[in-house]
Amino acid sequence: MSANEAGTGQRTDARLSELSPRLASAFTSLFLMMIVVYFLFPIVWLVTAASKSTTALFGSTSFGFSGPFELWHNISITFSYDGGIYGRWMLNSAIYSVGASLIGVTTAAMAGFALAKYDFPGRGFLFGVVLSGVLVPATVLALPLYLEFSRVHLVNTYWAVLLPSVVNPFGVYICRIYAAQAIPDDLLDAARIDGCSEFRIFWTVGVNLMKPVLVTAFCFQVVAVWNNFLLPLIMDTSSHLFPLVLGIYEWNQVSQRGGAPPFIFNIILTGSLFAFLPLGLAFLFLQRSLRRGLAIGAIQ
Protein backbone atom coordinates (compact mmCIF):
# COMPACT_ATOMS: atom_id res chain seq x y z
CA MET A 1 0.00 0.00 0.00
CA SER A 2 1.39 3.41 -0.96
CA ALA A 3 1.81 6.28 1.44
CA ASN A 4 -0.94 8.19 -0.38
CA GLU A 5 -3.41 5.34 0.05
CA ALA A 6 -2.46 4.95 3.71
CA GLY A 7 -3.06 8.65 4.33
CA THR A 8 -6.44 8.47 2.61
CA GLY A 9 -7.45 5.48 4.77
CA GLN A 10 -6.42 7.28 7.94
CA ARG A 11 -8.46 10.34 6.98
CA THR A 12 -11.49 8.13 6.25
CA ASP A 13 -11.17 6.41 9.63
CA ALA A 14 -10.88 9.79 11.33
CA ARG A 15 -14.04 11.04 9.61
CA LEU A 16 -15.91 7.90 10.58
CA SER A 17 -14.76 8.23 14.18
CA GLU A 18 -16.03 11.81 14.22
CA LEU A 19 -19.30 10.88 12.52
CA SER A 20 -20.20 8.00 14.85
CA PRO A 21 -20.76 10.15 17.99
CA ARG A 22 -22.86 12.55 15.92
CA LEU A 23 -25.03 9.75 14.58
CA ALA A 24 -25.43 8.31 18.07
CA SER A 25 -26.36 11.74 19.42
CA ALA A 26 -28.85 12.33 16.62
CA PHE A 27 -30.43 8.91 17.12
CA THR A 28 -30.68 9.49 20.87
CA SER A 29 -32.28 12.91 20.35
CA LEU A 30 -34.77 11.48 17.87
CA PHE A 31 -35.66 8.64 20.20
CA LEU A 32 -36.19 11.02 23.14
CA MET A 33 -38.33 13.31 20.99
CA MET A 34 -40.52 10.34 20.07
CA ILE A 35 -40.94 9.50 23.75
CA VAL A 36 -41.86 13.12 24.54
CA VAL A 37 -44.45 13.16 21.75
CA TYR A 38 -45.85 9.84 22.96
CA PHE A 39 -46.38 11.15 26.49
CA LEU A 40 -47.54 14.65 25.52
CA PHE A 41 -50.02 13.56 22.86
CA PRO A 42 -52.82 12.62 25.33
CA ILE A 43 -52.34 15.90 27.19
CA VAL A 44 -52.47 17.97 24.01
CA TRP A 45 -55.55 16.07 22.87
CA LEU A 46 -57.20 16.66 26.25
CA VAL A 47 -56.53 20.41 26.06
CA THR A 48 -57.88 20.69 22.52
CA ALA A 49 -60.90 18.47 23.22
CA ALA A 50 -61.83 20.49 26.32
CA SER A 51 -61.98 23.63 24.16
CA LYS A 52 -64.55 22.27 21.69
CA SER A 53 -68.30 22.38 21.49
CA THR A 54 -70.25 19.13 21.47
CA THR A 55 -70.66 19.28 17.70
CA ALA A 56 -66.97 19.90 17.03
CA LEU A 57 -65.94 17.25 19.54
CA PHE A 58 -67.63 14.48 17.58
CA GLY A 59 -66.94 15.99 14.16
CA SER A 60 -64.59 14.65 11.55
CA THR A 61 -61.78 16.96 12.70
CA SER A 62 -61.72 16.05 16.37
CA PHE A 63 -57.99 16.79 16.86
CA GLY A 64 -56.67 20.33 16.91
CA PHE A 65 -58.28 23.67 17.68
CA SER A 66 -61.11 23.55 15.16
CA GLY A 67 -64.46 25.27 15.45
CA PRO A 68 -65.41 27.83 18.11
CA PHE A 69 -63.22 28.07 21.20
CA GLU A 70 -65.53 26.87 23.99
CA LEU A 71 -63.06 26.28 26.83
CA TRP A 72 -64.41 29.00 29.12
CA HIS A 73 -67.98 27.87 28.51
CA ASN A 74 -67.02 24.25 29.24
CA ILE A 75 -65.29 25.31 32.45
CA SER A 76 -68.40 27.19 33.52
CA ILE A 77 -70.77 24.28 32.97
CA THR A 78 -68.31 21.83 34.55
CA PHE A 79 -68.19 23.74 37.83
CA SER A 80 -71.95 24.45 37.82
CA TYR A 81 -73.30 21.07 36.70
CA ASP A 82 -75.12 18.97 39.29
CA GLY A 83 -75.15 21.75 41.85
CA GLY A 84 -71.46 22.56 41.49
CA ILE A 85 -70.37 19.21 42.87
CA TYR A 86 -67.16 19.23 40.83
CA GLY A 87 -65.68 21.88 43.12
CA ARG A 88 -66.53 19.66 46.09
CA TRP A 89 -64.77 16.73 44.43
CA MET A 90 -61.69 18.84 43.83
CA LEU A 91 -61.67 19.93 47.46
CA ASN A 92 -62.04 16.30 48.57
CA SER A 93 -59.08 15.25 46.42
CA ALA A 94 -56.99 18.05 47.91
CA ILE A 95 -57.95 17.02 51.45
CA TYR A 96 -57.21 13.35 50.82
CA SER A 97 -53.93 13.82 48.95
CA VAL A 98 -52.34 16.78 50.72
CA GLY A 99 -53.53 15.82 54.20
CA ALA A 100 -52.48 12.19 53.90
CA SER A 101 -49.18 13.12 52.26
CA LEU A 102 -48.18 15.65 54.91
CA ILE A 103 -48.83 13.17 57.71
CA GLY A 104 -47.38 10.25 55.75
CA VAL A 105 -44.16 12.04 54.80
CA THR A 106 -43.66 13.28 58.36
CA THR A 107 -43.95 9.77 59.80
CA ALA A 108 -41.87 8.34 56.93
CA ALA A 109 -39.10 10.86 57.64
CA MET A 110 -39.08 9.97 61.34
CA ALA A 111 -39.07 6.23 60.65
CA GLY A 112 -36.43 6.48 57.92
CA PHE A 113 -34.18 8.64 60.10
CA ALA A 114 -34.52 6.22 63.02
CA LEU A 115 -33.83 3.15 60.88
CA ALA A 116 -30.78 4.80 59.34
CA LYS A 117 -29.15 6.47 62.35
CA TYR A 118 -30.12 4.46 65.42
CA ASP A 119 -28.95 0.97 66.29
CA PHE A 120 -31.61 -0.97 68.17
CA PRO A 121 -32.74 -4.62 68.37
CA GLY A 122 -35.00 -5.64 65.51
CA ARG A 123 -33.98 -2.82 63.19
CA GLY A 124 -33.33 -5.17 60.28
CA PHE A 125 -36.61 -7.00 60.86
CA LEU A 126 -38.56 -3.74 60.90
CA PHE A 127 -36.94 -2.60 57.68
CA GLY A 128 -37.86 -5.94 56.13
CA VAL A 129 -41.47 -5.38 57.18
CA VAL A 130 -41.35 -1.97 55.48
CA LEU A 131 -40.03 -3.54 52.28
CA SER A 132 -42.78 -6.14 52.35
CA GLY A 133 -45.31 -3.33 52.68
CA VAL A 134 -43.98 -1.80 49.47
CA LEU A 135 -44.60 -5.08 47.63
CA VAL A 136 -48.17 -5.71 48.83
CA PRO A 137 -50.75 -4.63 46.18
CA ALA A 138 -53.37 -2.17 47.34
CA THR A 139 -56.16 -4.39 46.00
CA VAL A 140 -55.22 -7.11 48.49
CA LEU A 141 -55.82 -4.76 51.43
CA ALA A 142 -59.03 -3.16 50.13
CA LEU A 143 -61.52 -5.68 51.54
CA PRO A 144 -59.82 -6.08 54.98
CA LEU A 145 -59.71 -2.30 55.30
CA TYR A 146 -63.41 -2.03 54.49
CA LEU A 147 -64.31 -4.66 57.09
CA GLU A 148 -62.18 -2.97 59.75
CA PHE A 149 -63.58 0.51 59.09
CA SER A 150 -67.14 -0.79 58.97
CA ARG A 151 -66.72 -2.24 62.47
CA VAL A 152 -65.78 1.18 63.86
CA HIS A 153 -68.46 2.96 61.80
CA LEU A 154 -66.05 5.03 59.73
CA VAL A 155 -67.23 3.86 56.30
CA ASN A 156 -68.62 6.68 54.17
CA THR A 157 -66.55 9.31 56.01
CA TYR A 158 -63.42 11.26 55.16
CA TRP A 159 -61.43 9.10 57.59
CA ALA A 160 -62.12 5.94 55.59
CA VAL A 161 -59.99 7.25 52.73
CA LEU A 162 -57.64 9.52 54.65
CA LEU A 163 -56.33 7.13 57.31
CA PRO A 164 -55.30 4.23 55.00
CA SER A 165 -53.62 6.73 52.66
CA VAL A 166 -51.34 7.96 55.45
CA VAL A 167 -49.33 4.71 55.40
CA ASN A 168 -46.33 5.19 53.12
CA PRO A 169 -43.86 2.26 53.14
CA PHE A 170 -42.10 3.49 50.02
CA GLY A 171 -41.52 6.86 51.69
CA VAL A 172 -39.94 5.13 54.68
CA TYR A 173 -37.73 3.13 52.34
CA ILE A 174 -36.32 6.08 50.37
CA CYS A 175 -35.97 8.23 53.52
CA ARG A 176 -33.95 5.50 55.17
CA ILE A 177 -31.65 5.15 52.13
CA TYR A 178 -31.14 8.89 51.84
CA ALA A 179 -30.60 9.53 55.55
CA ALA A 180 -27.99 6.76 55.78
CA GLN A 181 -25.80 8.50 53.19
CA ALA A 182 -26.65 12.20 53.40
CA ILE A 183 -26.51 12.75 57.19
CA PRO A 184 -23.04 12.35 58.74
CA ASP A 185 -22.91 10.66 62.13
CA ASP A 186 -20.32 13.20 63.29
CA LEU A 187 -22.82 16.00 62.74
CA LEU A 188 -25.35 14.24 64.96
CA ASP A 189 -22.72 13.64 67.65
CA ALA A 190 -21.78 17.34 67.56
CA ALA A 191 -25.43 18.28 68.05
CA ARG A 192 -25.66 15.94 71.05
CA ILE A 193 -22.54 17.50 72.58
CA ASP A 194 -24.21 20.91 72.20
CA GLY A 195 -27.11 19.62 74.28
CA CYS A 196 -29.73 19.04 71.58
CA SER A 197 -32.45 16.50 72.27
CA GLU A 198 -32.97 13.65 69.82
CA PHE A 199 -36.15 15.20 68.45
CA ARG A 200 -34.45 18.55 67.95
CA ILE A 201 -31.58 16.82 66.15
CA PHE A 202 -34.07 15.22 63.81
CA TRP A 203 -36.06 18.41 63.26
CA THR A 204 -33.17 20.85 62.79
CA VAL A 205 -30.47 18.65 61.30
CA GLY A 206 -32.20 15.65 59.78
CA VAL A 207 -35.12 17.41 58.11
CA ASN A 208 -32.93 20.13 56.60
CA LEU A 209 -30.58 17.59 55.04
CA MET A 210 -33.44 15.34 53.92
CA LYS A 211 -35.45 18.00 52.06
CA PRO A 212 -34.84 16.59 48.55
CA VAL A 213 -36.03 13.12 49.48
CA LEU A 214 -38.96 14.51 51.47
CA VAL A 215 -40.14 16.44 48.41
CA THR A 216 -39.78 13.28 46.34
CA ALA A 217 -41.75 11.19 48.84
CA PHE A 218 -44.39 13.91 49.07
CA CYS A 219 -44.82 14.05 45.28
CA PHE A 220 -45.09 10.28 44.96
CA GLN A 221 -47.68 10.06 47.71
CA VAL A 222 -49.73 13.01 46.44
CA VAL A 223 -49.92 11.44 42.98
CA ALA A 224 -50.82 8.03 44.42
CA VAL A 225 -53.61 9.39 46.65
CA TRP A 226 -54.88 11.85 44.02
CA ASN A 227 -55.25 9.02 41.50
CA ASN A 228 -56.54 6.46 44.02
CA PHE A 229 -59.75 5.00 42.63
CA LEU A 230 -60.37 1.66 44.33
CA LEU A 231 -60.32 2.77 47.97
CA PRO A 232 -62.88 5.62 47.60
CA LEU A 233 -65.02 3.36 45.40
CA ILE A 234 -65.24 0.81 48.23
CA MET A 235 -65.41 3.17 51.19
CA ASP A 236 -67.68 5.98 49.95
CA THR A 237 -71.30 5.79 48.82
CA SER A 238 -72.12 9.49 49.12
CA SER A 239 -71.16 11.53 46.06
CA HIS A 240 -70.23 14.46 48.32
CA LEU A 241 -67.24 12.43 49.57
CA PHE A 242 -65.97 11.37 46.14
CA PRO A 243 -62.52 12.47 44.92
CA LEU A 244 -62.12 13.74 41.38
CA VAL A 245 -61.25 10.41 39.77
CA LEU A 246 -64.32 8.69 41.20
CA GLY A 247 -66.60 11.63 40.45
CA ILE A 248 -65.52 11.79 36.79
CA TYR A 249 -66.03 8.03 36.58
CA GLU A 250 -69.59 8.46 37.85
CA TRP A 251 -70.25 11.12 35.20
CA ASN A 252 -68.96 8.71 32.59
CA GLN A 253 -71.31 6.03 33.89
CA VAL A 254 -74.20 8.47 33.59
CA SER A 255 -73.26 9.17 29.97
CA GLN A 256 -73.34 5.45 29.17
CA ARG A 257 -76.71 4.80 30.83
CA GLY A 258 -78.46 7.39 28.70
CA GLY A 259 -80.59 10.35 29.65
CA ALA A 260 -77.54 12.56 30.24
CA PRO A 261 -77.40 16.11 28.81
CA PRO A 262 -75.68 16.43 25.42
CA PHE A 263 -72.75 18.32 26.92
CA ILE A 264 -71.85 15.50 29.36
CA PHE A 265 -68.72 14.56 27.38
CA ASN A 266 -67.56 18.18 27.38
CA ILE A 267 -67.69 18.37 31.16
CA ILE A 268 -66.02 14.96 31.49
CA LEU A 269 -63.08 16.11 29.35
CA THR A 270 -62.87 19.51 31.01
CA GLY A 271 -63.05 17.86 34.43
CA SER A 272 -60.26 15.48 33.43
CA LEU A 273 -58.14 18.44 32.35
CA PHE A 274 -58.56 20.18 35.70
CA ALA A 275 -57.86 16.91 37.49
CA PHE A 276 -54.48 16.82 35.76
CA LEU A 277 -53.50 20.48 36.15
CA PRO A 278 -52.67 20.49 39.91
CA LEU A 279 -50.28 17.57 39.51
CA GLY A 280 -48.66 19.10 36.45
CA LEU A 281 -48.15 22.46 38.14
CA ALA A 282 -46.80 20.81 41.29
CA PHE A 283 -44.24 18.91 39.21
CA LEU A 284 -43.12 22.10 37.44
CA PHE A 285 -42.55 23.95 40.71
CA LEU A 286 -40.92 21.03 42.54
CA GLN A 287 -38.97 19.42 39.70
CA ARG A 288 -35.55 20.58 40.93
CA SER A 289 -35.97 19.00 44.35
CA LEU A 290 -37.70 16.03 42.76
CA ARG A 291 -34.76 15.35 40.46
CA ARG A 292 -32.33 15.53 43.38
CA GLY A 293 -34.44 13.11 45.38
CA LEU A 294 -34.79 10.67 42.48
CA ALA A 295 -30.98 10.48 42.24
CA ILE A 296 -30.66 8.89 45.70
CA GLY A 297 -30.20 5.49 44.11
CA ALA A 298 -26.81 6.59 42.77
CA ILE A 299 -25.34 6.83 46.29
CA GLN A 300 -26.09 3.21 47.22
Protein Blocks (a to p, Z undefined) as FASTA:
>chain_A
ZZklmmmmmmmmmmmmmmmmmmmmmmmmmmmmmmmmmmmmmmmmmmmmmmpcfklmmmmb
lgcjedjdfklmmmmmmmmgghilmmmmmmmmmmmmmmmmmmmmmmmmmmmmmmmmpcce
hklmmmmmmmmmmmpcfklmmmmmmmmmmmnopghiaklmmmmmmpcfklmmmmmmmmmm
mmcfklmmmmmmnopafklmmmmmmmmmmmmmmmmmmmmmmmmmmmpmklmmmmpmbfkl
pcfklmmmmmmmmmmngoiafklmmmmmmmmmmmmmmmmmmmmmmmmmmmmmmmmmmmZZ
